[in-house]
Amino acid sequence: MYDPNKRFSVEEAEAALGMEEEDKAFMRLVVTVDLLCAHAGISDEEVRMAYEQKLKSHLLEAIESLKRLTED
C-alpha cells in the first residue's frame, strides 16, 4: 500500500499496479505528450478536435479504398 511518509519508488509503484513493459511505455508516452502539450499551450479541446479530424480522415480513406475495391 502507498505510504506518503515513505520514500516514493517508481519500481515499487509499477509492481504494485501490475504494470507490464507495454503499460510502462504507454504511461511514459502519455506523460511526455501531456508535458509537451502543456509547454506548447495546446488545450485538451484542441487535441480533441485534431483527434476528430484524424478519425474523419481515416474513415474517408477507408471509404475510398472500399469504393475502389468494389469498382474493380
N, CA, C and O atoms as CSV, one atom per row, in Angstrom:
chain,resi,resn,atom,element,x,y,z
A,1,MET,N,N,0.831,-1.173,0.000
A,1,MET,CA,C,0.000,0.000,0.000
A,1,MET,C,C,0.883,1.247,0.000
A,1,MET,O,O,1.962,1.258,0.592
A,2,TYR,N,N,0.413,2.282,-0.666
A,2,TYR,CA,C,1.163,3.531,-0.772
A,2,TYR,C,C,1.188,4.236,0.576
A,2,TYR,O,O,0.147,4.437,1.201
A,3,ASP,N,N,2.368,4.604,1.015
A,3,ASP,CA,C,2.556,5.322,2.272
A,3,ASP,C,C,3.203,6.663,1.948
A,3,ASP,O,O,4.369,6.697,1.555
A,4,PRO,N,N,2.469,7.781,2.105
A,4,PRO,CA,C,3.015,9.096,1.751
A,4,PRO,C,C,4.220,9.505,2.595
A,4,PRO,O,O,4.955,10.420,2.223
A,5,ASN,N,N,4.427,8.835,3.727
A,5,ASN,CA,C,5.564,9.167,4.592
A,5,ASN,C,C,6.828,8.412,4.208
A,5,ASN,O,O,7.905,8.704,4.728
A,6,LYS,N,N,6.711,7.460,3.318
A,6,LYS,CA,C,7.844,6.654,2.875
A,6,LYS,C,C,8.365,7.204,1.544
A,6,LYS,O,O,7.596,7.759,0.758
A,7,ARG,N,N,9.664,7.053,1.291
A,7,ARG,CA,C,10.256,7.490,0.023
A,7,ARG,C,C,9.541,6.793,-1.124
A,7,ARG,O,O,9.343,5.578,-1.095
A,8,PHE,N,N,9.151,7.571,-2.142
A,8,PHE,CA,C,8.422,7.023,-3.288
A,8,PHE,C,C,9.374,6.261,-4.198
A,8,PHE,O,O,10.456,6.749,-4.528
A,9,SER,N,N,8.967,5.067,-4.601
A,9,SER,CA,C,9.753,4.251,-5.514
A,9,SER,C,C,8.916,3.947,-6.747
A,9,SER,O,O,7.864,3.314,-6.660
A,10,VAL,N,N,9.397,4.408,-7.894
A,10,VAL,CA,C,8.700,4.151,-9.158
A,10,VAL,C,C,8.582,2.651,-9.397
A,10,VAL,O,O,7.524,2.162,-9.792
A,11,GLU,N,N,9.654,1.933,-9.161
A,11,GLU,CA,C,9.659,0.494,-9.407
A,11,GLU,C,C,8.629,-0.222,-8.533
A,11,GLU,O,O,7.916,-1.106,-9.009
A,12,GLU,N,N,8.550,0.156,-7.256
A,12,GLU,CA,C,7.570,-0.461,-6.365
A,12,GLU,C,C,6.148,-0.114,-6.787
A,12,GLU,O,O,5.259,-0.962,-6.729
A,13,ALA,N,N,5.931,1.125,-7.209
A,13,ALA,CA,C,4.598,1.550,-7.655
A,13,ALA,C,C,4.181,0.777,-8.903
A,13,ALA,O,O,3.042,0.321,-9.006
A,14,GLU,N,N,5.107,0.633,-9.850
A,14,GLU,CA,C,4.804,-0.128,-11.070
A,14,GLU,C,C,4.475,-1.582,-10.729
A,14,GLU,O,O,3.543,-2.163,-11.285
A,15,ALA,N,N,5.231,-2.148,-9.828
A,15,ALA,CA,C,4.985,-3.535,-9.420
A,15,ALA,C,C,3.639,-3.655,-8.716
A,15,ALA,O,O,2.887,-4.596,-8.970
A,16,ALA,N,N,3.329,-2.707,-7.832
A,16,ALA,CA,C,2.068,-2.734,-7.101
A,16,ALA,C,C,0.872,-2.620,-8.038
A,16,ALA,O,O,-0.188,-3.191,-7.782
A,17,LEU,N,N,1.052,-1.879,-9.124
A,17,LEU,CA,C,-0.014,-1.714,-10.112
A,17,LEU,C,C,-0.037,-2.836,-11.138
A,17,LEU,O,O,-0.928,-2.885,-11.986
A,18,GLY,N,N,0.934,-3.736,-11.067
A,18,GLY,CA,C,0.987,-4.857,-12.005
A,18,GLY,C,C,1.276,-4.424,-13.432
A,18,GLY,O,O,0.785,-5.024,-14.388
A,19,MET,N,N,2.073,-3.385,-13.564
A,19,MET,CA,C,2.350,-2.840,-14.895
A,19,MET,C,C,3.358,-3.709,-15.642
A,19,MET,O,O,4.399,-4.084,-15.102
A,20,GLU,N,N,3.028,-4.018,-16.890
A,20,GLU,CA,C,3.939,-4.712,-17.805
A,20,GLU,C,C,4.769,-3.653,-18.528
A,20,GLU,O,O,4.489,-2.459,-18.414
A,21,GLU,N,N,5.781,-4.083,-19.264
A,21,GLU,CA,C,6.631,-3.140,-20.004
A,21,GLU,C,C,5.814,-2.269,-20.955
A,21,GLU,O,O,6.082,-1.075,-21.092
A,22,GLU,N,N,4.829,-2.860,-21.603
A,22,GLU,CA,C,3.975,-2.095,-22.526
A,22,GLU,C,C,3.201,-1.013,-21.775
A,22,GLU,O,O,3.062,0.105,-22.272
A,23,ASP,N,N,2.697,-1.335,-20.587
A,23,ASP,CA,C,1.981,-0.356,-19.761
A,23,ASP,C,C,2.900,0.794,-19.361
A,23,ASP,O,O,2.509,1.961,-19.403
A,24,LYS,N,N,4.116,0.453,-18.976
A,24,LYS,CA,C,5.086,1.468,-18.566
A,24,LYS,C,C,5.435,2.393,-19.736
A,24,LYS,O,O,5.510,3.610,-19.572
A,25,ALA,N,N,5.643,1.813,-20.897
A,25,ALA,CA,C,5.978,2.613,-22.082
A,25,ALA,C,C,4.816,3.526,-22.446
A,25,ALA,O,O,5.022,4.689,-22.793
A,26,PHE,N,N,3.592,3.000,-22.366
A,26,PHE,CA,C,2.418,3.813,-22.684
A,26,PHE,C,C,2.281,4.959,-21.681
A,26,PHE,O,O,1.986,6.088,-22.074
A,27,MET,N,N,2.489,4.686,-20.399
A,27,MET,CA,C,2.394,5.720,-19.371
A,27,MET,C,C,3.432,6.807,-19.606
A,27,MET,O,O,3.136,7.994,-19.467
A,28,ARG,N,N,4.662,6.400,-19.966
A,28,ARG,CA,C,5.708,7.389,-20.265
A,28,ARG,C,C,5.314,8.244,-21.464
A,28,ARG,O,O,5.530,9.456,-21.464
A,29,LEU,N,N,4.740,7.622,-22.477
A,29,LEU,CA,C,4.308,8.353,-23.666
A,29,LEU,C,C,3.218,9.362,-23.318
A,29,LEU,O,O,3.259,10.507,-23.770
A,30,VAL,N,N,2.252,8.941,-22.520
A,30,VAL,CA,C,1.166,9.839,-22.108
A,30,VAL,C,C,1.722,11.032,-21.335
A,30,VAL,O,O,1.328,12.173,-21.579
A,31,VAL,N,N,2.634,10.769,-20.407
A,31,VAL,CA,C,3.235,11.849,-19.619
A,31,VAL,C,C,4.020,12.792,-20.527
A,31,VAL,O,O,3.946,14.011,-20.372
A,32,THR,N,N,4.767,12.233,-21.469
A,32,THR,CA,C,5.543,13.055,-22.399
A,32,THR,C,C,4.638,13.960,-23.225
A,32,THR,O,O,4.911,15.151,-23.373
A,33,VAL,N,N,3.576,13.399,-23.756
A,33,VAL,CA,C,2.632,14.189,-24.564
A,33,VAL,C,C,1.977,15.264,-23.707
A,33,VAL,O,O,1.841,16.407,-24.146
A,34,ASP,N,N,1.570,14.913,-22.493
A,34,ASP,CA,C,0.967,15.910,-21.597
A,34,ASP,C,C,1.917,17.073,-21.352
A,34,ASP,O,O,1.517,18.236,-21.410
A,35,LEU,N,N,3.180,16.751,-21.076
A,35,LEU,CA,C,4.158,17.810,-20.824
A,35,LEU,C,C,4.388,18.675,-22.060
A,35,LEU,O,O,4.446,19.900,-21.957
A,36,LEU,N,N,4.518,18.048,-23.220
A,36,LEU,CA,C,4.726,18.807,-24.457
A,36,LEU,C,C,3.533,19.702,-24.774
A,36,LEU,O,O,3.705,20.855,-25.172
A,37,CYS,N,N,2.332,19.175,-24.599
A,37,CYS,CA,C,1.129,19.978,-24.847
A,37,CYS,C,C,1.061,21.157,-23.888
A,37,CYS,O,O,0.740,22.274,-24.296
A,38,ALA,N,N,1.359,20.916,-22.621
A,38,ALA,CA,C,1.331,21.990,-21.641
A,38,ALA,C,C,2.372,23.058,-21.990
A,38,ALA,O,O,2.095,24.255,-21.908
A,39,HIS,N,N,3.547,22.621,-22.370
A,39,HIS,CA,C,4.619,23.570,-22.720
A,39,HIS,C,C,4.257,24.379,-23.968
A,39,HIS,O,O,4.571,25.567,-24.051
A,40,ALA,N,N,3.605,23.746,-24.926
A,40,ALA,CA,C,3.247,24.420,-26.174
A,40,ALA,C,C,1.919,25.168,-26.074
A,40,ALA,O,O,1.530,25.874,-27.005
A,41,GLY,N,N,1.232,25.016,-24.958
A,41,GLY,CA,C,-0.039,25.720,-24.791
A,41,GLY,C,C,-1.187,25.096,-25.568
A,41,GLY,O,O,-2.139,25.789,-25.928
A,42,ILE,N,N,-1.109,23.807,-25.827
A,42,ILE,CA,C,-2.165,23.108,-26.571
A,42,ILE,C,C,-3.192,22.600,-25.576
A,42,ILE,O,O,-2.858,21.877,-24.637
A,43,SER,N,N,-4.453,22.984,-25.787
A,43,SER,CA,C,-5.517,22.619,-24.855
A,43,SER,C,C,-6.085,21.232,-25.161
A,43,SER,O,O,-5.889,20.687,-26.247
A,44,ASP,N,N,-6.791,20.680,-24.181
A,44,ASP,CA,C,-7.468,19.394,-24.380
A,44,ASP,C,C,-8.495,19.503,-25.509
A,44,ASP,O,O,-8.694,18.552,-26.265
A,45,GLU,N,N,-9.138,20.652,-25.621
A,45,GLU,CA,C,-10.127,20.863,-26.683
A,45,GLU,C,C,-9.457,20.809,-28.059
A,45,GLU,O,O,-10.009,20.224,-28.991
A,46,GLU,N,N,-8.289,21.406,-28.190
A,46,GLU,CA,C,-7.553,21.358,-29.454
A,46,GLU,C,C,-7.140,19.938,-29.789
A,46,GLU,O,O,-7.192,19.532,-30.950
A,47,VAL,N,N,-6.734,19.184,-28.790
A,47,VAL,CA,C,-6.363,17.780,-29.001
A,47,VAL,C,C,-7.600,16.996,-29.454
A,47,VAL,O,O,-7.528,16.199,-30.389
A,48,ARG,N,N,-8.734,17.230,-28.784
A,48,ARG,CA,C,-9.976,16.532,-29.147
A,48,ARG,C,C,-10.372,16.837,-30.592
A,48,ARG,O,O,-10.734,15.935,-31.347
A,49,MET,N,N,-10.301,18.105,-30.967
A,49,MET,CA,C,-10.678,18.495,-32.326
A,49,MET,C,C,-9.736,17.876,-33.356
A,49,MET,O,O,-10.192,17.398,-34.395
A,50,ALA,N,N,-8.440,17.877,-33.087
A,50,ALA,CA,C,-7.474,17.279,-34.010
A,50,ALA,C,C,-7.692,15.776,-34.113
A,50,ALA,O,O,-7.563,15.196,-35.191
A,51,TYR,N,N,-8.023,15.149,-32.989
A,51,TYR,CA,C,-8.302,13.704,-32.981
A,51,TYR,C,C,-9.524,13.401,-33.853
A,51,TYR,O,O,-9.508,12.455,-34.641
A,52,GLU,N,N,-10.571,14.195,-33.713
A,52,GLU,CA,C,-11.770,14.006,-34.540
A,52,GLU,C,C,-11.431,14.140,-36.014
A,52,GLU,O,O,-11.893,13.345,-36.834
A,53,GLN,N,N,-10.629,15.138,-36.357
A,53,GLN,CA,C,-10.239,15.335,-37.752
A,53,GLN,C,C,-9.449,14.146,-38.278
A,53,GLN,O,O,-9.646,13.721,-39.416
A,54,LYS,N,N,-8.556,13.609,-37.455
A,54,LYS,CA,C,-7.759,12.448,-37.859
A,54,LYS,C,C,-8.658,11.241,-38.087
A,54,LYS,O,O,-8.471,10.502,-39.053
A,55,LEU,N,N,-9.639,11.035,-37.198
A,55,LEU,CA,C,-10.588,9.931,-37.371
A,55,LEU,C,C,-11.384,10.091,-38.666
A,55,LEU,O,O,-11.559,9.132,-39.417
A,56,LYS,N,N,-11.863,11.302,-38.919
A,56,LYS,CA,C,-12.617,11.562,-40.150
A,56,LYS,C,C,-11.764,11.258,-41.376
A,56,LYS,O,O,-12.238,10.669,-42.347
A,57,SER,N,N,-10.503,11.667,-41.316
A,57,SER,CA,C,-9.589,11.429,-42.428
A,57,SER,C,C,-9.400,9.932,-42.670
A,57,SER,O,O,-9.419,9.475,-43.812
A,58,HIS,N,N,-9.219,9.176,-41.591
A,58,HIS,CA,C,-9.050,7.723,-41.724
A,58,HIS,C,C,-10.321,7.064,-42.260
A,58,HIS,O,O,-10.252,6.140,-43.071
A,59,LEU,N,N,-11.478,7.541,-41.806
A,59,LEU,CA,C,-12.739,6.995,-42.304
A,59,LEU,C,C,-12.904,7.265,-43.794
A,59,LEU,O,O,-13.326,6.385,-44.545
A,60,LEU,N,N,-12.572,8.482,-44.222
A,60,LEU,CA,C,-12.677,8.814,-45.642
A,60,LEU,C,C,-11.727,7.969,-46.481
A,60,LEU,O,O,-12.081,7.540,-47.579
A,61,GLU,N,N,-10.525,7.728,-45.970
A,61,GLU,CA,C,-9.575,6.870,-46.678
A,61,GLU,C,C,-10.109,5.449,-46.795
A,61,GLU,O,O,-9.965,4.816,-47.841
A,62,ALA,N,N,-10.719,4.947,-45.737
A,62,ALA,CA,C,-11.290,3.599,-45.764
A,62,ALA,C,C,-12.448,3.526,-46.753
A,62,ALA,O,O,-12.578,2.550,-47.491
A,63,ILE,N,N,-13.277,4.548,-46.768
A,63,ILE,CA,C,-14.402,4.597,-47.710
A,63,ILE,C,C,-13.894,4.579,-49.144
A,63,ILE,O,O,-14.410,3.845,-49.986
A,64,GLU,N,N,-12.881,5.390,-49.413
A,64,GLU,CA,C,-12.322,5.449,-50.768
A,64,GLU,C,C,-11.702,4.110,-51.164
A,64,GLU,O,O,-11.849,3.674,-52.306
A,65,SER,N,N,-11.020,3.465,-50.240
A,65,SER,CA,C,-10.423,2.152,-50.520
A,65,SER,C,C,-11.501,1.123,-50.835
A,65,SER,O,O,-11.359,0.332,-51.767
A,66,LEU,N,N,-12.563,1.135,-50.068
A,66,LEU,CA,C,-13.669,0.198,-50.313
A,66,LEU,C,C,-14.355,0.479,-51.647
A,66,LEU,O,O,-14.731,-0.448,-52.364
A,67,LYS,N,N,-14.514,1.751,-51.975
A,67,LYS,CA,C,-15.112,2.107,-53.270
A,67,LYS,C,C,-14.270,1.582,-54.416
A,67,LYS,O,O,-14.796,1.040,-55.388
A,68,ARG,N,N,-12.927,1.750,-54.295
A,68,ARG,CA,C,-12.046,1.272,-55.356
A,68,ARG,C,C,-12.126,-0.253,-55.484
A,68,ARG,O,O,-12.092,-0.788,-56.592
A,69,LEU,N,N,-12.230,-0.939,-54.366
A,69,LEU,CA,C,-12.337,-2.397,-54.398
A,69,LEU,C,C,-13.623,-2.865,-55.059
A,69,LEU,O,O,-13.627,-3.866,-55.775
A,70,THR,N,N,-14.708,-2.148,-54.822
A,70,THR,CA,C,-15.985,-2.553,-55.400
A,70,THR,C,C,-16.103,-2.163,-56.876
A,70,THR,O,O,-16.924,-2.730,-57.596
A,71,GLU,N,N,-15.308,-1.222,-57.326
A,71,GLU,CA,C,-15.340,-0.790,-58.723
A,71,GLU,C,C,-14.606,-1.754,-59.633
A,71,GLU,O,O,-14.854,-1.770,-60.839
A,72,ASP,N,N,-13.716,-2.550,-59.088
A,72,ASP,CA,C,-12.931,-3.481,-59.913
A,72,ASP,C,C,-13.726,-4.649,-60.394
A,72,ASP,O,O,-13.195,-5.510,-61.096
